[in-house]
Amino acid sequence: MILEVAILNVKTGQSTAFESAFRKAEPIISSMRGYISHDILRCVESSDRFILLVRWERLEDHTEGFRNSPEYLEWKRLLHHFYDPFPIVEHYSALQTVSA
Amino acid sequence: MILEVAILNVKTGQSTAFESAFRKAEPIISSMRGYISHDILRCVESSDRFILLVRWERLEDHTEGFRNSPEYLEWKRLLHHFYDPFPIVEHYSALQTVSA
């Protein structure tokens, strides 16, 4: 499992519109090959900040499969205009077991 | 539920030692009042970067209960010397339902 992490800074005052747009965009990502689950949450300390966590089976399901898909164009159209600055997206994987 | 999010930048070359120390520290946080669950994952793009996600019942379970506890001193002793810079910790909560 790969966890995609994106901290999303939404333009001031547009958070309600962003939340509505995100609800429309959710079925797009949920339908992609390799998608497992996602969470979207709002920051307690900064009300125009969100975190998007998406669990993928493999890194390439996000970086190649989703980003090169026709569906990604609609995802971008719905969401990308809300962000300032544009988010840095990172990926995380479970730790190897280490001896104590 | 409140999600605590901390991006942890570990000093170069100390990630294996950090992982071992984190395994020792896990029972500390897991035993705290209001703790639900946590994940620790390693960044694919930056091998000395980790993300810690902790789910708490209430914000205060982390910001007051844990941080003011005697156990937090041991948590700090085990882990804080690995970080550079010291992490900014944020909290996130689920979205309110919005109309589409």
Backbone of each chain as ProteinMPNN parsed JSONL, in Angstrom:
{"seq_chain_A": "MILEVAILNVKTGQSTAFESAFRKAEPIISSMRGYISHDILRCVESSDRFILLVRWERLEDHTEGFRNSPEYLEWKRLLHHFYDPFPIVEHYSALQTVSA", "coords_chain_A": {"N_chain_A": [[0.845, -1.201, 0.0], [0.486, 2.198, -0.807], [0.574, 5.436, 0.477], [-0.755, 8.361, -0.57], [-0.117, 11.731, 0.069], [-1.395, 14.891, 0.381], [-1.211, 18.208, 1.211], [-3.54, 20.647, 1.131], [-3.869, 23.9, 0.3], [-6.34, 26.132, 0.231], [-7.696, 28.856, -1.601], [-8.374, 31.88, 0.122], [-11.488, 32.034, 1.683], [-12.745, 30.338, -0.07], [-13.309, 27.822, 0.786], [-15.745, 26.476, 1.333], [-16.89, 26.231, -1.194], [-14.884, 24.691, -2.332], [-15.15, 22.31, -0.851], [-17.627, 21.416, -1.743], [-17.058, 21.032, -4.463], [-15.155, 19.071, -4.196], [-16.66, 16.915, -3.316], [-18.011, 16.323, -5.644], [-15.898, 15.476, -7.171], [-14.917, 13.209, -5.975], [-15.977, 10.609, -6.85], [-14.49, 10.25, -9.152], [-11.751, 9.733, -8.517], [-12.149, 7.541, -6.922], [-12.871, 5.573, -8.65], [-10.66, 4.705, -9.965], [-8.142, 2.452, -11.221], [-6.391, 0.511, -8.875], [-6.924, 2.147, -6.765], [-7.592, 2.357, -3.297], [-8.707, 3.58, -0.908], [-9.781, 6.753, 0.502], [-9.299, 9.791, 2.405], [-10.531, 12.975, 3.271], [-9.813, 15.822, 5.055], [-10.267, 18.658, 7.229], [-8.242, 21.36, 8.307], [-7.712, 22.097, 11.709], [-6.306, 24.247, 12.771], [-5.944, 26.009, 10.635], [-8.289, 27.235, 8.678], [-8.632, 27.215, 5.929], [-7.173, 25.148, 4.994], [-6.616, 21.816, 3.962], [-6.293, 18.222, 4.202], [-5.512, 15.665, 2.019], [-5.662, 12.278, 1.848], [-4.784, 9.465, 0.155], [-5.072, 6.093, -0.439], [-3.272, 3.808, -2.315], [-2.795, 0.887, -4.334], [-0.324, 0.549, -5.647], [2.491, 2.706, -6.234], [2.597, 3.591, -8.9], [-0.016, 3.448, -9.684], [-1.103, 5.849, -8.941], [0.786, 7.836, -9.897], [1.185, 7.289, -12.574], [-1.056, 5.822, -13.677], [-3.426, 7.245, -12.737], [-2.728, 9.982, -13.135], [-2.233, 10.139, -15.854], [-4.626, 9.619, -16.984], [-7.757, 10.027, -18.803], [-9.734, 10.788, -17.038], [-8.414, 12.307, -15.154], [-8.225, 14.843, -16.189], [-10.734, 15.911, -15.776], [-10.841, 15.858, -12.986], [-8.783, 17.728, -12.43], [-9.984, 19.98, -13.575], [-12.164, 20.39, -11.921], [-10.95, 20.903, -9.422], [-8.304, 22.061, -9.292], [-8.121, 24.821, -9.556], [-8.691, 25.894, -7.123], [-6.459, 25.943, -5.488], [-3.76, 27.49, -3.759], [-0.669, 28.003, -2.575], [0.064, 25.749, -5.389], [-0.307, 22.362, -4.546], [2.299, 20.333, -3.061], [2.759, 17.014, -3.625], [3.242, 14.034, -1.896], [4.417, 10.659, -1.381], [4.0, 7.851, 0.71], [5.188, 4.922, 2.368], [4.685, 1.876, 4.216], [6.706, 1.174, 7.093], [9.628, -0.884, 6.994], [9.972, -3.811, 8.973], [11.784, -3.354, 11.914], [14.421, -4.316, 14.071], [14.142, -4.137, 17.591]], "CA_chain_A": [[0.0, 0.0, 0.0], [1.152, 3.5, -0.867], [-0.282, 6.535, 0.921], [-0.543, 9.684, -1.17], [-0.407, 12.791, 1.035], [-1.39, 16.242, -0.201], [-1.741, 19.307, 2.009], [-4.199, 21.507, 0.148], [-4.168, 25.258, 0.763], [-7.394, 26.666, -0.625], [-7.743, 30.325, -1.59], [-9.165, 32.401, 1.239], [-12.916, 32.212, 1.477], [-13.299, 29.402, -1.068], [-13.309, 26.458, 1.324], [-17.056, 25.832, 1.189], [-17.002, 25.855, -2.61], [-13.96, 23.58, -2.539], [-15.73, 21.083, -0.292], [-18.683, 20.988, -2.651], [-16.406, 20.52, -5.668], [-14.481, 17.812, -3.867], [-17.678, 15.85, -3.284], [-18.276, 15.93, -7.035], [-14.698, 14.862, -7.748], [-14.583, 11.945, -5.301], [-16.188, 9.38, -7.634], [-13.463, 10.103, -10.192], [-10.568, 9.041, -7.994], [-12.564, 6.255, -6.348], [-13.096, 4.584, -9.708], [-9.415, 4.422, -10.675], [-7.45, 1.184, -10.962], [-5.397, 0.582, -7.802], [-7.441, 2.963, -5.65], [-8.086, 1.571, -2.152], [-9.598, 4.407, -0.091], [-9.234, 8.087, 0.722], [-9.888, 10.663, 3.422], [-10.298, 14.413, 3.144], [-10.102, 16.422, 6.356], [-10.014, 20.098, 7.285], [-7.305, 21.696, 9.372], [-8.264, 22.797, 12.866], [-5.561, 25.486, 13.004], [-6.003, 26.879, 9.446], [-9.565, 26.749, 8.155], [-8.585, 27.052, 4.474], [-6.226, 24.066, 4.694], [-7.169, 20.459, 4.001], [-5.354, 17.161, 3.868], [-6.059, 14.561, 1.237], [-4.918, 11.028, 1.995], [-5.317, 8.446, -0.757], [-4.354, 4.814, -0.397], [-3.173, 3.15, -3.627], [-2.104, -0.413, -4.268], [1.06, 0.743, -6.077], [2.826, 4.101, -6.539], [2.29, 3.891, -10.298], [-1.46, 3.621, -9.865], [-1.331, 7.286, -8.86], [1.67, 8.711, -10.682], [1.031, 7.008, -14.006], [-2.428, 5.458, -14.038], [-4.393, 8.334, -12.542], [-2.332, 11.275, -13.705], [-2.268, 10.081, -17.313], [-5.952, 9.163, -17.423], [-8.71, 11.065, -19.226], [-10.5, 11.237, -15.873], [-7.631, 13.302, -14.415], [-8.531, 16.169, -16.734], [-11.947, 16.388, -15.094], [-10.38, 16.103, -11.605], [-8.08, 19.019, -12.465], [-10.928, 21.053, -13.892], [-13.004, 20.628, -10.75], [-10.271, 21.186, -8.155], [-6.979, 22.689, -9.228], [-8.194, 26.289, -9.482], [-8.868, 26.323, -5.733], [-5.23, 25.82, -4.694], [-2.726, 28.531, -3.799], [0.058, 27.545, -3.764], [-0.274, 24.423, -5.863], [0.242, 21.461, -3.527], [3.333, 19.322, -3.261], [2.198, 15.709, -3.283], [4.255, 13.033, -1.569], [3.93, 9.284, -1.203], [4.588, 7.199, 1.88], [4.96, 3.479, 2.447], [4.853, 1.337, 5.564], [8.071, 0.882, 7.496], [10.106, -2.255, 7.139], [10.11, -4.175, 10.387], [13.148, -3.175, 12.4], [14.615, -4.934, 15.38], [14.073, -3.132, 18.658]], "C_chain_A": [[0.874, 1.242, 0.0], [0.145, 4.565, -0.434], [0.137, 7.812, 0.212], [-0.964, 10.727, -0.147], [-0.327, 14.134, 0.319], [-2.006, 17.208, 0.803], [-2.262, 20.343, 1.018], [-4.522, 22.851, 0.781], [-5.122, 25.891, -0.238], [-7.417, 28.189, -0.483], [-8.735, 30.805, -0.531], [-10.63, 32.583, 0.85], [-13.543, 31.226, 0.516], [-13.448, 27.982, -0.529], [-14.658, 25.761, 1.176], [-17.271, 25.378, -0.25], [-16.067, 24.688, -2.929], [-14.561, 22.27, -2.029], [-16.821, 20.536, -1.203], [-18.091, 20.384, -3.928], [-15.724, 19.187, -5.383], [-15.475, 16.654, -3.835], [-18.028, 15.382, -4.692], [-17.099, 15.153, -7.627], [-14.407, 13.48, -7.147], [-14.839, 10.695, -6.142], [-15.145, 9.165, -8.717], [-12.298, 9.294, -9.64], [-10.956, 7.652, -7.476], [-12.709, 5.164, -7.404], [-11.803, 4.136, -10.38], [-8.834, 3.072, -10.269], [-6.401, 1.383, -9.863], [-5.821, 1.442, -6.633], [-7.957, 2.042, -4.544], [-9.105, 2.38, -1.35], [-8.999, 5.799, 0.01], [-9.951, 8.757, 1.883], [-9.582, 12.099, 3.044], [-10.719, 15.029, 4.472], [-9.687, 17.883, 6.322], [-9.164, 20.427, 8.501], [-7.99, 22.486, 10.493], [-7.618, 24.175, 13.012], [-5.681, 26.493, 11.855], [-7.217, 26.449, 8.63], [-9.599, 26.637, 6.639], [-7.58, 25.973, 4.058], [-6.918, 22.72, 4.885], [-6.023, 19.468, 3.83], [-6.116, 16.084, 3.121], [-5.117, 13.373, 1.395], [-5.567, 10.002, 1.073], [-4.444, 7.207, -0.67], [-4.463, 4.136, -1.763], [-2.481, 1.794, -3.453], [-0.626, -0.244, -4.601], [1.263, 2.231, -6.369], [2.356, 4.481, -7.943], [0.788, 4.019, -10.562], [-1.836, 5.095, -9.771], [-0.531, 8.054, -9.912], [1.542, 8.482, -12.19], [-0.438, 6.78, -14.356], [-3.386, 6.626, -13.92], [-3.988, 9.589, -13.293], [-2.333, 11.289, -15.235], [-3.646, 9.697, -17.858], [-6.787, 10.322, -17.954], [-9.477, 11.633, -18.021], [-9.751, 12.326, -15.096], [-7.898, 14.724, -14.921], [-9.759, 16.756, -16.043], [-11.652, 16.696, -13.626], [-9.708, 17.464, -11.513], [-9.062, 20.17, -12.655], [-11.769, 21.413, -12.67], [-12.229, 21.253, -9.591], [-9.065, 22.111, -8.233], [-7.035, 24.207, -9.1], [-8.4, 26.803, -8.054], [-7.535, 26.511, -4.995], [-4.294, 27.02, -4.873], [-1.926, 28.447, -2.506], [-0.411, 26.166, -4.215], [0.408, 23.393, -4.962], [1.41, 20.599, -4.004], [2.752, 17.999, -2.771], [3.341, 14.743, -3.002], [3.588, 11.681, -1.363], [4.696, 8.64, -0.053], [4.253, 5.714, 1.854], [5.249, 3.009, 3.859], [6.328, 1.069, 5.84], [8.374, -0.605, 7.311], [10.141, -2.564, 8.628], [11.569, -4.031, 10.79], [13.262, -3.838, 13.761], [14.687, -3.849, 16.438], [15.433, -2.997, 19.339]], "O_chain_A": [[1.871, 1.321, 0.717], [-0.989, 4.594, -0.913], [1.261, 8.284, 0.382], [-2.041, 10.626, 0.44], [0.697, 14.466, -0.278], [-3.161, 17.058, 1.2], [-1.518, 20.848, 0.178], [-5.349, 22.934, 1.689], [-4.768, 26.149, -1.389], [-7.191, 28.734, 0.598], [-9.791, 30.206, -0.325], [-10.957, 33.197, -0.165], [-14.754, 31.265, 0.301], [-13.685, 27.047, -1.293], [-14.697, 24.559, 0.916], [-17.77, 24.281, -0.498], [-16.42, 23.801, -3.706], [-14.485, 21.244, -2.704], [-16.919, 19.325, -1.406], [-18.562, 19.356, -4.413], [-15.717, 18.289, -6.224], [-15.164, 15.547, -4.275], [-18.305, 14.203, -4.915], [-17.284, 14.281, -8.476], [-13.714, 12.674, -7.768], [-14.0, 9.795, -6.154], [-14.93, 8.037, -9.159], [-11.903, 8.287, -10.226], [-10.177, 6.704, -7.584], [-12.673, 3.975, -7.087], [-11.833, 3.283, -11.267], [-9.007, 2.612, -9.14], [-5.611, 2.325, -9.924], [-5.141, 1.465, -5.607], [-8.667, 1.073, -4.812], [-10.23, 1.929, -1.135], [-7.841, 6.008, -0.353], [-11.042, 8.357, 2.288], [-8.495, 12.4, 2.552], [-11.826, 14.795, 4.957], [-8.868, 18.294, 5.5], [-9.339, 19.855, 9.577], [-8.749, 23.421, 10.238], [-8.293, 25.152, 13.336], [-5.536, 27.697, 12.071], [-7.181, 25.415, 7.962], [-10.515, 26.015, 6.1], [-7.188, 25.904, 2.893], [-7.688, 22.514, 5.824], [-4.934, 19.823, 3.376], [-7.197, 15.655, 3.523], [-3.924, 13.466, 1.106], [-6.756, 9.708, 1.197], [-3.223, 7.279, -0.813], [-5.552, 3.917, -2.294], [-1.686, 1.6, -2.534], [0.232, -0.817, -3.93], [0.312, 2.934, -6.713], [1.79, 5.554, -8.15], [0.375, 4.627, -11.549], [-2.769, 5.546, -10.435], [-1.085, 8.814, -10.706], [1.771, 9.396, -12.981], [-0.994, 7.459, -15.219], [-4.079, 6.968, -14.878], [-4.796, 10.191, -14.0], [-2.426, 12.357, -15.841], [-3.804, 9.477, -19.059], [-6.549, 11.474, -17.592], [-9.823, 12.814, -17.997], [-10.376, 13.171, -14.455], [-7.804, 15.688, -14.161], [-9.811, 17.953, -15.763], [-12.154, 17.68, -13.083], [-10.021, 18.261, -10.628], [-8.977, 21.197, -11.982], [-12.049, 22.584, -12.417], [-12.79, 22.056, -8.846], [-8.833, 22.881, -7.302], [-6.097, 24.818, -8.589], [-8.297, 28.004, -7.804], [-7.502, 27.184, -3.965], [-4.07, 27.494, -5.987], [-2.445, 28.784, -1.443], [-1.179, 25.499, -3.521], [1.589, 23.541, -4.649], [1.493, 20.201, -5.166], [2.306, 17.893, -1.629], [4.291, 14.648, -3.779], [2.373, 11.577, -1.195], [5.894, 8.867, 0.12], [3.191, 5.303, 1.388], [5.971, 3.667, 4.609], [7.098, 0.774, 4.926], [7.499, -1.459, 7.452], [10.322, -1.664, 9.448], [12.47, -4.516, 10.106], [12.288, -3.904, 14.51], [15.231, -2.771, 16.201], [15.583, -2.201, 20.265]]}, "seq_chain_B": "MILEVAILNVKTGQSTAFESAFRKAEPIISSMRGYISHDILRCVESSDRFILLVRWERLEDHTEGFRNSPEYLEWKRLLHHFYDPFPIVEHYSALQTVSA", "coords_chain_B": {"N_chain_B": [[-13.606, 12.452, 15.828], [-10.202, 13.323, 15.74], [-7.502, 13.98, 13.633], [-4.151, 13.881, 14.093], [-1.392, 15.25, 12.452], [1.899, 14.89, 11.556], [4.721, 15.787, 9.822], [7.777, 14.357, 9.693], [11.041, 15.211, 9.65], [13.944, 13.585, 9.597], [17.263, 13.603, 10.853], [19.949, 13.384, 8.523], [20.869, 10.143, 7.61], [20.066, 8.965, 9.974], [17.779, 7.502, 9.963], [17.274, 4.741, 10.272], [17.927, 4.283, 12.948], [16.04, 6.0, 14.052], [13.66, 4.69, 13.344], [13.861, 2.396, 14.899], [13.838, 3.54, 17.478], [11.331, 4.649, 17.386], [9.697, 2.418, 17.425], [10.057, 1.635, 20.034], [8.862, 3.751, 21.304], [6.209, 3.692, 20.607], [4.346, 2.22, 22.329], [3.955, 4.096, 24.318], [2.427, 6.298, 23.326], [0.228, 4.888, 22.483], [-0.986, 4.121, 24.792], [-2.284, 6.269, 25.839], [-4.966, 8.291, 27.149], [-7.83, 8.704, 25.131], [-6.541, 8.101, 22.814], [-6.797, 6.619, 19.6], [-5.763, 5.298, 17.23], [-2.75, 4.839, 15.254], [-0.485, 5.622, 12.534], [2.697, 5.147, 11.108], [4.728, 6.154, 8.522], [7.067, 5.952, 5.773], [8.651, 8.291, 3.633], [8.491, 8.063, 0.128], [9.782, 9.688, -1.731], [11.696, 11.101, -0.266], [13.989, 9.82, 1.711], [14.622, 10.241, 4.378], [12.406, 11.26, 5.529], [9.339, 11.1, 7.292], [5.903, 10.297, 7.977], [3.695, 10.882, 10.58], [0.661, 9.831, 11.699], [-1.895, 10.287, 13.888], [-4.78, 9.229, 15.406], [-7.136, 10.735, 17.446], [-9.591, 10.883, 20.035], [-10.49, 13.423, 20.887], [-9.373, 16.783, 20.326], [-8.068, 17.843, 22.579], [-7.15, 15.62, 23.867], [-4.725, 15.103, 22.732], [-3.368, 17.673, 22.722], [-3.477, 18.606, 25.312], [-3.836, 16.421, 27.189], [-1.888, 14.393, 26.381], [0.463, 15.925, 25.865], [0.949, 17.157, 28.287], [1.515, 15.119, 29.968], [3.317, 12.847, 32.177], [4.354, 10.758, 30.684], [4.933, 11.904, 28.251], [7.397, 13.081, 28.495], [9.167, 10.967, 28.304], [8.615, 10.11, 25.716], [9.508, 12.375, 24.281], [12.23, 12.226, 24.992], [13.02, 9.889, 23.735], [12.601, 10.459, 21.006], [12.734, 13.201, 20.077], [15.264, 14.232, 19.539], [15.963, 13.351, 17.042], [14.927, 14.975, 15.067], [15.105, 17.435, 12.502], [14.281, 20.076, 10.642], [12.499, 20.867, 13.744], [9.355, 19.351, 13.949], [6.308, 20.768, 12.615], [3.205, 20.4, 13.942], [-0.036, 19.529, 13.025], [-3.644, 19.5, 13.231], [-6.491, 17.753, 12.094], [-9.91, 17.562, 11.089], [-12.9, 15.741, 10.28], [-14.782, 16.603, 7.341], [-17.669, 18.72, 7.413], [-20.85, 17.663, 6.273], [-21.613, 18.667, 3.025], [-23.826, 20.226, 0.742], [-24.252, 19.086, -2.58]], "CA_chain_B": [[-12.213, 12.024, 15.668], [-9.229, 14.325, 15.316], [-6.286, 13.386, 13.085], [-2.893, 14.616, 14.253], [-0.501, 15.023, 11.313], [3.244, 15.443, 11.719], [5.755, 15.391, 8.862], [8.981, 14.261, 10.515], [12.297, 15.201, 8.91], [14.968, 12.996, 10.462], [18.618, 13.978, 10.445], [20.477, 12.5, 7.488], [21.561, 8.93, 8.049], [19.582, 8.474, 11.27], [16.42, 6.978, 9.826], [17.158, 3.386, 10.836], [17.882, 4.462, 14.41], [14.745, 6.594, 14.372], [12.623, 3.657, 13.254], [13.999, 1.549, 16.086], [13.374, 4.315, 18.629], [9.884, 4.83, 17.288], [9.059, 1.173, 17.87], [10.062, 1.662, 21.505], [7.996, 4.834, 21.783], [4.806, 3.452, 20.236], [3.438, 1.883, 23.439], [3.672, 5.285, 25.128], [1.279, 7.046, 22.787], [-0.922, 3.977, 22.374], [-1.611, 3.917, 26.1], [-2.839, 7.522, 26.342], [-6.415, 8.498, 27.107], [-8.301, 9.336, 23.914], [-5.834, 7.56, 21.638], [-7.568, 5.629, 18.836], [-4.856, 4.486, 16.41], [-1.754, 5.654, 14.571], [0.322, 5.052, 11.46], [3.959, 5.82, 10.79], [5.118, 5.704, 7.182], [8.294, 6.581, 5.282], [8.43, 8.973, 2.359], [9.1, 7.438, -1.045], [10.614, 10.665, -2.437], [12.744, 11.61, 0.634], [14.085, 8.646, 2.589], [14.734, 10.644, 5.78], [11.147, 11.909, 5.913], [8.286, 10.186, 7.73], [4.658, 10.949, 8.393], [3.01, 10.28, 11.724], [-0.772, 10.125, 11.752], [-2.471, 9.756, 15.13], [-6.211, 9.516, 15.563], [-7.527, 10.993, 18.837], [-11.03, 11.128, 20.195], [-10.699, 14.866, 20.982], [-8.144, 17.567, 20.168], [-7.412, 18.031, 23.874], [-6.466, 14.389, 24.27], [-3.338, 15.275, 22.303], [-2.707, 18.944, 23.046], [-3.401, 18.768, 26.769], [-3.625, 15.154, 27.893], [-0.608, 13.751, 26.086], [1.623, 16.82, 25.974], [1.205, 17.504, 29.692], [1.632, 13.887, 30.755], [4.679, 12.381, 32.464], [4.81, 9.874, 29.606], [5.427, 12.708, 27.13], [8.825, 13.326, 28.706], [9.885, 9.813, 27.758], [8.413, 10.223, 24.257], [10.459, 13.399, 23.829], [13.604, 11.744, 25.177], [13.294, 8.87, 22.728], [12.378, 10.823, 19.598], [12.85, 14.579, 19.584], [16.627, 14.555, 19.076], [16.146, 12.929, 15.651], [14.249, 15.851, 14.105], [15.708, 18.685, 12.053], [13.838, 20.94, 11.734], [11.483, 20.316, 14.623], [8.133, 19.322, 13.13], [5.056, 21.486, 12.868], [2.132, 19.417, 14.075], [-1.371, 20.081, 12.792], [-4.781, 18.617, 13.515], [-7.516, 17.796, 11.055], [-11.178, 16.916, 11.445], [-13.716, 15.383, 9.114], [-15.603, 17.67, 6.783], [-19.11, 18.732, 7.553], [-21.506, 17.295, 5.016], [-22.025, 19.838, 2.253], [-24.716, 19.869, -0.364], [-23.499, 19.013, -3.845]], "C_chain_B": [[-11.361, 13.185, 15.158], [-7.982, 13.585, 14.817], [-5.121, 14.338, 13.315], [-1.979, 14.239, 13.086], [0.843, 15.681, 11.602], [4.149, 14.878, 10.634], [7.074, 15.471, 9.618], [10.206, 14.176, 9.614], [13.407, 14.772, 9.855], [16.345, 13.369, 9.918], [19.203, 12.92, 9.502], [21.231, 11.317, 8.099], [21.042, 8.334, 9.34], [18.216, 7.789, 11.171], [16.261, 5.582, 10.412], [17.089, 3.452, 12.355], [16.553, 5.071, 14.84], [13.647, 5.533, 14.349], [12.663, 2.739, 14.476], [13.482, 2.266, 17.332], [11.86, 4.483, 18.582], [9.15, 3.577, 17.75], [9.021, 1.101, 19.4], [9.067, 2.679, 22.049], [6.514, 4.55, 21.544], [3.902, 3.09, 21.419], [3.104, 3.079, 24.321], [2.422, 5.972, 24.612], [0.035, 6.166, 22.752], [-1.678, 3.817, 23.689], [-2.343, 5.162, 26.604], [-4.357, 7.555, 26.223], [-6.812, 9.214, 25.815], [-7.594, 8.881, 22.653], [-6.715, 6.532, 20.939], [-6.633, 4.713, 18.054], [-3.805, 5.411, 15.817], [-1.114, 4.87, 13.438], [1.606, 5.853, 11.368], [4.418, 5.246, 9.448], [6.324, 6.513, 6.728], [8.059, 7.131, 3.876], [9.181, 8.27, 1.224], [10.107, 8.397, -1.684], [11.799, 11.156, -1.596], [12.917, 10.597, 1.755], [14.28, 9.004, 4.064], [13.481, 11.373, 6.27], [10.098, 10.833, 6.237], [7.01, 11.005, 7.937], [4.074, 10.152, 9.548], [1.569, 10.77, 11.713], [-1.315, 9.485, 13.022], [-3.927, 10.179, 15.204], [-6.528, 9.587, 17.052], [-9.028, 11.195, 18.908], [-11.327, 12.621, 20.182], [-9.35, 15.561, 20.817], [-7.361, 17.631, 21.477], [-6.733, 16.764, 24.371], [-4.994, 14.439, 23.855], [-2.695, 16.515, 22.926], [-2.574, 19.18, 24.544], [-3.032, 17.445, 27.438], [-2.243, 14.566, 27.652], [0.559, 14.694, 26.371], [1.933, 17.238, 27.417], [1.419, 16.275, 30.577], [3.091, 13.586, 31.107], [5.224, 11.51, 31.34], [5.399, 10.658, 28.431], [6.919, 13.003, 27.283], [9.665, 12.182, 28.135], [9.778, 9.768, 26.238], [9.408, 11.215, 23.658], [11.887, 12.883, 23.876], [13.977, 10.747, 24.081], [13.385, 9.442, 21.321], [12.821, 12.217, 19.186], [14.235, 14.928, 19.055], [16.878, 14.133, 17.628], [15.717, 13.999, 14.649], [15.061, 17.112, 13.78], [15.104, 19.052, 10.705], [12.806, 20.243, 12.623], [10.12, 20.411, 13.923], [7.039, 20.278, 13.591], [3.948, 20.44, 12.865], [0.796, 20.123, 13.852], [-2.423, 19.022, 13.09], [-5.859, 18.831, 12.464], [-8.758, 17.066, 11.542], [-11.986, 16.673, 10.188], [-14.514, 16.576, 8.634], [-17.034, 17.567, 7.299], [-19.706, 18.281, 6.224], [-21.949, 18.567, 4.306], [-22.933, 19.369, 1.136], [-23.949, 19.956, -1.666], [-23.981, 20.12, -4.792]], "O_chain_B": [[-11.762, 13.925, 14.259], [-7.472, 12.686, 15.485], [-5.104, 15.455, 12.8], [-1.812, 13.06, 12.772], [0.914, 16.882, 11.861], [4.33, 13.665, 10.526], [7.443, 16.531, 10.124], [10.392, 13.19, 8.9], [13.764, 15.491, 10.788], [16.564, 13.441, 8.709], [18.976, 11.722, 9.672], [22.091, 11.47, 8.965], [21.532, 7.29, 9.769], [17.575, 7.53, 12.189], [15.219, 5.271, 10.989], [16.284, 2.757, 12.976], [16.002, 4.699, 15.877], [12.803, 5.491, 15.243], [11.624, 2.357, 15.014], [12.772, 1.673, 18.146], [11.192, 4.46, 19.616], [8.103, 3.666, 18.391], [8.074, 0.574, 19.983], [8.499, 2.49, 23.125], [5.659, 5.122, 22.221], [2.789, 3.608, 21.507], [2.079, 3.077, 25.002], [1.473, 6.203, 25.362], [-1.078, 6.645, 22.965], [-2.847, 3.432, 23.707], [-2.957, 5.127, 27.67], [-4.949, 6.942, 25.335], [-6.199, 10.216, 25.447], [-8.002, 9.234, 21.547], [-7.311, 5.674, 21.59], [-6.697, 3.492, 18.195], [-3.951, 6.633, 15.869], [-1.186, 3.642, 13.38], [1.609, 7.073, 11.527], [4.487, 4.031, 9.261], [6.577, 7.611, 7.224], [7.372, 6.525, 3.053], [10.357, 7.931, 1.357], [11.17, 7.967, -2.132], [12.807, 11.585, -2.156], [12.081, 10.522, 2.656], [14.114, 8.138, 4.923], [13.508, 12.028, 7.313], [9.99, 9.813, 5.556], [7.044, 12.23, 8.055], [3.974, 8.926, 9.5], [1.304, 11.972, 11.716], [-1.205, 8.273, 13.206], [-4.25, 11.36, 15.077], [-6.246, 8.663, 17.816], [-9.653, 11.629, 17.94], [-12.291, 13.056, 19.551], [-8.308, 14.987, 21.133], [-6.138, 17.489, 21.483], [-5.834, 16.831, 25.209], [-4.128, 13.889, 24.535], [-1.643, 16.441, 23.561], [-1.661, 19.876, 24.99], [-2.041, 17.361, 28.162], [-1.511, 14.276, 28.598], [1.525, 14.315, 27.034], [3.059, 17.628, 27.722], [1.495, 16.393, 31.8], [3.999, 14.027, 30.403], [6.425, 11.521, 31.073], [6.252, 10.15, 27.703], [7.622, 13.157, 26.285], [10.731, 12.402, 27.56], [10.743, 9.425, 25.553], [10.064, 10.927, 22.657], [12.66, 13.069, 22.936], [15.096, 10.757, 23.567], [14.177, 8.954, 20.514], [13.248, 12.405, 18.046], [14.372, 15.819, 18.217], [17.892, 14.513, 17.043], [16.11, 13.933, 13.484], [15.621, 17.758, 14.666], [15.395, 18.388, 9.71], [12.307, 19.168, 12.291], [9.782, 21.456, 13.367], [6.874, 20.55, 14.78], [3.782, 19.693, 11.901], [0.538, 21.182, 14.422], [-2.134, 17.829, 13.186], [-6.098, 19.95, 12.011], [-8.68, 16.096, 12.296], [-11.778, 17.32, 9.161], [-14.878, 17.453, 9.417], [-17.537, 16.48, 7.582], [-19.114, 18.502, 5.168], [-22.581, 19.437, 4.905], [-22.813, 18.245, 0.65], [-23.086, 20.819, -1.826], [-23.479, 20.238, -5.91]]}, "name": "protein", "num_of_chains": 2, "seq": "MILEVAILNVKTGQSTAFESAFRKAEPIISSMRGYISHDILRCVESSDRFILLVRWERLEDHTEGFRNSPEYLEWKRLLHHFYDPFPIVEHYSALQTVSAMILEVAILNVKTGQSTAFESAFRKAEPIISSMRGYISHDILRCVESSDRFILLVRWERLEDHTEGFRNSPEYLEWKRLLHHFYDPFPIVEHYSALQTVSA"}
